[in-house]
């Protein structure tokens, strides 16, 4: 089933127009820390998952974190990259990711102490 068909089915069945996480990831206990994001399917390098943070200086660290931003874990050898695009931070793959592999990125927004 194609992404647009999945979204149309969710919209018509549940009246949903917003999904808190992209269709191709799921949450699972992580060996790195807490819960993590995992690939539901093989995902090619360069795939953009969406917005992880929105710039808003009224919030701590100057950003509002989205559900997507709340679950990817830090790695020194990541398979994803968090990058700025205007007032947003987005997450994309920097390597091919295999089904059931955890999505990780190098944290640069927060202090890692």
TAVEN-V237424 format. One record per backbone hydrogen bond with DSSP energy under -1.0 kcal/mol. CO is the residue of the C=O (numbers start at 1). NH is the residue of the N-H. If there is no record, write none. Layout:
{{CO | NH} {CO | NH}}
//
This chain:
{{2 | 6} {3 | 7} {4 | 8} {5 | 9} {6 | 10} {7 | 11} {8 | 12} {9 | 13} {10 | 14} {10 | 16} {11 | 15} {22 | 25} {24 | 40} {26 | 38} {28 | 36} {34 | 30} {36 | 28} {37 | 103} {38 | 26} {39 | 100} {43 | 97} {44 | 47} {47 | 93} {50 | 91} {52 | 66} {53 | 89} {54 | 64} {56 | 59} {59 | 62} {60 | 63} {62 | 56} {64 | 54} {66 | 70} {73 | 105} {79 | 94} {79 | 95} {81 | 92} {83 | 90} {85 | 88} {87 | 55} {88 | 85} {89 | 52} {89 | 53} {90 | 83} {91 | 49} {92 | 81} {93 | 46} {97 | 43} {98 | 101} {101 | 39} {103 | 73} {104 | 80} {105 | 75}}
//
